[in-house]
Amino acid sequence: MIAEKQLTPHIGAEIQGLDLNTISLEDIAPALVDALARHHVIFLRDQFIDLEQQKSLTQVFGPLSRLDYVEPLDDEPFVIRVLKEADEGGGTFGGNWHTDFSFVTEPPAGSVLSAIEVPPVGGDTLWISQAAAWDALPDDLKKILQGRDAIHVGKPYGQKWAPSKETRSGDSMKMVRGDPVADQEQRHPAVLKHPVTGRHMLFLNPTYVSRLDGMSEEESTPILDQIQTHTTQPTFCCRFHWTAGTVAIWDNMATQHFAVNDYFGHRRLMYRTTFAGPSPRELAPPTNHHAIDV
């Protein structure tokens, strides 16, 4: 049995009393999987694990997977370095509300992030529960989304919506830019059903979702903006302050997250691994009716 310290009523928990350097992952794997399913994001402080240990931890939750639009470490195809140097201006990697790489055919099921060097203040990360947001969503908006796809495109990595150089993350993050394939539309259900808890959850985010199926961008924008304003209420949010040695694990299908860019003058270094799981289409809840038109 693992000890949990719940961080908010809706999302986030610290897992306490574990040392990943001494404990058998096989012994605690079921409890970690269960904790992640219930809390959407979990944290283990003071771990100081190496990359091999991080990859093994990641595989507790699913097979290792690659992030095709971010250059991995040399000789480590499943590990990316999330780095911003002290003197780097501009944006930061993940510095907008998003669900990771939701514009690809099979988005990551989740990720593990290990903090190596963090600023003394700032550099927090926020997560929101898209399950809690769905539960509290007004019925009229639920009716619009039920049985409907959302259209995702890789705006930061394509040509049509390419961000300005001033807002991009710095040169420490090596990413693919200007790829026309990233502008191609990808359809995913707007609502998913969690494979463990059975909870319904939104699968929307402003970084990659351009419109709702059957609607134009102009028609979709006010609806999506209203849903996002609802979803990002502090009620559904967990804000986490990193310390060196902290490991975070999050469910990418159940959350959005946001890396705060407020630590200029300080270096921030983390290593990230990603695990695969069911596709959004496989997680679509059964429906006996069509989406309601607006």
C-alpha positions as CSV (number, residue, x, y, z in Angstrom):
1,M,0.0,0.0,0.0
2,I,1.4,3.4,-0.9
3,A,0.8,6.6,1.0
4,E,-0.9,9.4,-0.9
5,K,-1.2,13.1,-0.1
6,Q,-4.0,14.5,-2.2
7,L,-3.2,18.0,-3.4
8,T,-6.7,19.2,-4.5
9,P,-10.1,17.6,-4.5
10,H,-10.1,17.0,-8.2
11,I,-6.5,16.5,-9.4
12,G,-3.0,15.7,-8.1
13,A,-1.4,13.7,-5.4
14,E,2.0,13.2,-3.9
15,I,3.1,9.6,-3.4
16,Q,5.0,9.5,-0.1
17,G,7.4,7.1,1.6
18,L,8.8,5.5,-1.6
19,D,12.4,5.4,-2.7
20,L,12.7,4.4,-6.3
21,N,16.3,3.5,-5.8
22,T,15.6,0.8,-3.3
23,I,12.0,-0.4,-3.9
24,S,10.9,-3.0,-6.5
25,L,8.8,-1.4,-9.3
26,E,7.0,-4.7,-9.7
27,D,5.8,-4.5,-6.1
28,I,4.3,-1.0,-6.4
29,A,3.3,-0.9,-10.1
30,P,-0.4,-1.7,-9.6
31,A,-0.7,0.9,-6.8
32,L,1.0,3.6,-9.0
33,V,-1.3,2.8,-12.0
34,D,-4.4,3.0,-9.7
35,A,-3.2,6.3,-8.2
36,L,-2.6,7.9,-11.6
37,A,-6.0,6.8,-12.8
38,R,-7.7,8.4,-9.8
39,H,-5.6,11.6,-9.5
40,H,-4.6,12.2,-13.2
41,V,-1.1,13.4,-12.1
42,I,1.1,12.1,-9.3
43,F,4.4,13.3,-7.9
44,L,7.3,11.6,-6.1
45,R,9.8,13.9,-4.5
46,D,13.5,13.3,-3.7
47,Q,14.0,10.4,-6.1
48,F,17.2,11.4,-8.1
49,I,16.8,8.5,-10.6
50,D,18.9,7.9,-13.6
51,L,17.6,7.5,-17.2
52,E,17.4,3.7,-17.0
53,Q,15.4,3.9,-13.9
54,Q,13.1,6.6,-15.4
55,K,12.5,4.4,-18.5
56,S,11.7,1.4,-16.3
57,L,9.3,3.6,-14.3
58,T,7.6,4.8,-17.5
59,Q,7.0,1.2,-18.6
60,V,4.9,0.6,-15.5
61,F,2.2,2.7,-17.3
62,G,2.7,1.6,-20.9
63,P,5.2,0.9,-23.6
64,L,7.8,3.6,-24.2
65,S,7.0,5.9,-27.1
66,R,8.8,8.6,-29.1
67,L,7.8,12.2,-29.5
68,D,8.5,12.7,-33.2
69,Y,8.5,16.5,-33.2
70,V,11.2,16.9,-30.5
71,E,14.8,15.7,-31.0
72,P,15.7,13.1,-28.4
73,L,19.0,12.6,-26.6
74,D,21.9,11.0,-28.5
75,D,21.6,7.2,-28.1
76,E,18.4,7.6,-26.1
77,P,15.5,7.7,-28.6
78,F,12.8,7.6,-25.9
79,V,14.3,10.5,-23.8
80,I,14.1,14.2,-24.4
81,R,15.9,16.9,-22.5
82,V,13.5,19.7,-21.4
83,L,16.0,22.6,-21.0
84,K,15.9,26.4,-20.8
85,E,19.2,28.1,-20.0
86,A,19.3,31.1,-17.7
87,D,19.9,33.6,-20.4
88,E,17.3,32.3,-22.9
89,G,14.5,34.6,-23.7
90,G,11.2,33.9,-25.6
91,G,8.8,31.2,-24.7
92,T,9.2,27.9,-22.8
93,F,8.4,24.4,-24.0
94,G,4.8,23.7,-23.1
95,G,4.0,27.3,-22.3
96,N,0.4,27.2,-23.2
97,W,-2.6,25.1,-22.2
98,H,-2.3,21.8,-24.1
99,T,-2.7,18.1,-24.2
100,D,0.6,16.6,-25.5
101,F,0.7,16.0,-29.3
102,S,-3.0,15.5,-29.6
103,F,-2.7,16.3,-33.3
104,V,-1.0,12.9,-34.1
105,T,-2.9,9.7,-34.9
106,E,-2.0,8.1,-31.5
107,P,-1.2,10.8,-29.0
108,P,0.9,9.8,-25.9
109,A,-1.1,8.2,-23.1
110,G,1.1,10.0,-20.6
111,S,4.6,11.1,-19.6
112,V,7.1,11.0,-16.8
113,L,9.2,14.1,-16.1
114,S,12.2,14.0,-13.8
115,A,13.5,17.4,-12.4
116,I,17.3,17.7,-12.4
117,E,17.8,21.5,-12.0
118,V,15.1,23.9,-11.1
119,P,14.9,27.7,-10.4
120,P,14.6,28.7,-6.7
121,V,11.3,30.3,-7.5
122,G,9.1,30.1,-10.6
123,G,9.0,27.4,-13.2
124,D,5.8,25.8,-11.9
125,T,3.6,23.5,-13.9
126,L,-0.2,23.5,-13.8
127,W,-2.5,20.6,-14.7
128,I,-6.3,20.6,-15.0
129,S,-8.6,17.6,-14.8
130,Q,-10.7,17.3,-17.9
131,A,-12.8,14.7,-16.1
132,A,-13.8,17.1,-13.4
133,A,-14.4,19.8,-16.1
134,W,-16.7,17.4,-18.0
135,D,-18.7,16.5,-14.8
136,A,-19.4,20.2,-14.2
137,L,-19.9,21.2,-17.9
138,P,-23.4,22.7,-18.6
139,D,-25.8,20.3,-20.3
140,D,-26.1,22.4,-23.4
141,L,-22.4,22.2,-24.0
142,K,-22.3,18.4,-23.2
143,K,-25.0,17.9,-25.9
144,I,-22.9,19.7,-28.5
145,L,-19.8,17.5,-27.7
146,Q,-21.4,14.1,-27.3
147,G,-20.7,11.9,-30.2
148,R,-18.8,14.6,-32.0
149,D,-15.1,14.7,-33.1
150,A,-12.8,17.6,-32.6
151,I,-10.3,18.6,-35.3
152,H,-6.7,18.8,-34.2
153,V,-3.7,20.3,-36.1
154,G,0.0,20.7,-35.0
155,K,0.0,24.4,-35.1
156,P,3.4,25.0,-33.4
157,Y,5.1,22.6,-35.8
158,G,3.5,23.4,-39.1
159,Q,3.4,26.3,-41.5
160,K,-0.1,27.8,-41.4
161,W,-0.2,28.7,-37.7
162,A,3.6,28.8,-37.1
163,P,4.3,30.9,-33.9
164,S,6.5,34.0,-34.0
165,K,10.2,33.6,-33.1
166,E,9.6,35.8,-30.0
167,T,7.1,33.3,-28.5
168,R,8.9,30.1,-29.4
169,S,11.0,28.2,-26.9
170,G,14.8,28.8,-27.2
171,D,17.5,27.0,-29.0
172,S,18.0,24.5,-26.1
173,M,14.9,22.6,-27.3
174,K,15.5,21.1,-30.7
175,M,12.1,20.8,-32.4
176,V,10.7,20.2,-35.9
177,R,9.3,23.5,-37.4
178,G,7.5,24.2,-40.6
179,D,6.4,20.7,-41.3
180,P,3.3,20.8,-43.6
181,V,2.2,17.4,-42.4
182,A,1.6,19.0,-39.0
183,D,-1.1,21.2,-40.6
184,Q,-3.1,18.2,-41.7
185,E,-6.4,17.8,-39.8
186,Q,-6.7,14.9,-37.3
187,R,-10.0,13.8,-35.9
188,H,-10.4,12.6,-32.3
189,P,-13.5,12.2,-30.2
190,A,-14.2,15.4,-28.1
191,V,-15.2,13.2,-25.1
192,L,-13.3,10.1,-23.9
193,K,-14.1,7.4,-21.3
194,H,-11.2,6.6,-18.9
195,P,-10.2,3.0,-19.4
196,V,-9.7,2.4,-15.6
197,T,-12.2,4.6,-13.8
198,G,-14.9,4.8,-16.5
199,R,-15.2,8.5,-16.0
200,H,-16.0,10.7,-19.0
201,M,-13.5,13.4,-19.8
202,L,-13.0,16.2,-22.3
203,F,-10.3,15.7,-25.0
204,L,-9.9,19.3,-26.0
205,N,-7.2,21.9,-25.8
206,P,-6.6,25.4,-27.4
207,T,-3.1,24.7,-28.7
208,Y,-4.1,21.9,-31.2
209,V,-7.9,22.0,-31.6
210,S,-8.9,24.2,-34.4
211,R,-12.7,23.4,-34.7
212,L,-15.4,20.9,-34.0
213,D,-16.5,18.4,-36.7
214,G,-19.3,19.7,-38.8
215,M,-18.6,23.3,-37.9
216,S,-16.4,26.0,-39.2
217,E,-13.6,27.6,-37.2
218,E,-15.8,30.7,-36.9
219,E,-18.7,28.7,-35.5
220,S,-16.5,26.6,-33.3
221,T,-14.4,29.3,-31.7
222,P,-16.9,30.8,-29.2
223,I,-18.0,27.3,-28.1
224,L,-14.4,26.1,-27.6
225,D,-13.5,29.3,-25.8
226,Q,-16.4,28.9,-23.5
227,I,-15.5,25.3,-22.7
228,Q,-11.8,26.2,-22.2
229,T,-12.7,29.1,-19.8
230,H,-14.8,26.6,-17.9
231,T,-12.1,23.9,-17.9
232,T,-9.3,26.2,-16.7
233,Q,-11.2,27.3,-13.6
234,P,-8.9,27.1,-10.5
235,T,-11.4,24.6,-9.1
236,F,-10.2,22.0,-11.5
237,C,-6.5,22.9,-11.4
238,C,-3.4,21.8,-9.5
239,R,-0.3,24.1,-9.5
240,F,3.0,22.3,-8.7
241,H,6.3,23.8,-7.5
242,W,9.2,21.6,-8.6
243,T,12.2,20.7,-6.4
244,A,15.3,18.9,-7.7
245,G,14.7,15.1,-7.7
246,T,10.9,15.3,-8.2
247,V,9.3,12.9,-10.6
248,A,5.9,13.7,-12.1
249,I,3.7,11.3,-14.0
250,W,0.6,12.5,-15.8
251,D,-2.3,11.0,-17.8
252,N,-2.3,12.9,-21.1
253,M,-5.8,11.8,-22.0
254,A,-7.3,13.2,-18.8
255,T,-5.5,16.5,-18.5
256,Q,-4.2,19.7,-20.0
257,H,-1.1,21.3,-18.6
258,F,0.8,24.6,-18.7
259,A,4.5,25.3,-18.0
260,V,4.8,28.7,-16.5
261,N,7.5,30.9,-18.1
262,D,8.6,33.1,-15.2
263,Y,12.1,32.1,-14.3
264,F,14.4,34.1,-16.6
265,G,17.9,34.2,-15.2
266,H,17.7,30.7,-13.8
267,R,18.4,27.3,-15.5
268,R,15.7,24.6,-15.6
269,L,16.6,21.1,-16.7
270,M,14.4,18.0,-16.8
271,Y,14.3,14.7,-18.6
272,R,11.1,13.4,-20.1
273,T,9.9,10.0,-21.2
274,T,6.5,9.1,-22.7
275,F,4.3,6.0,-22.6
276,A,1.8,4.7,-25.1
277,G,-1.7,3.5,-24.5
278,P,-5.2,3.2,-26.2
279,S,-5.9,5.7,-29.0
280,P,-8.5,8.4,-28.4
281,R,-10.8,6.5,-30.8
282,E,-10.5,3.4,-28.7
283,L,-11.5,5.5,-25.6
284,A,-14.6,7.0,-27.2
285,P,-17.7,6.3,-25.0
286,P,-20.5,4.4,-26.7
287,T,-23.3,6.6,-28.0
288,N,-26.7,5.8,-29.4
289,H,-27.3,9.2,-30.9
290,H,-25.7,11.8,-33.1
291,A,-24.2,15.0,-31.9
292,I,-26.7,17.7,-31.7
293,D,-26.3,20.5,-34.3
294,V,-26.1,24.1,-33.3
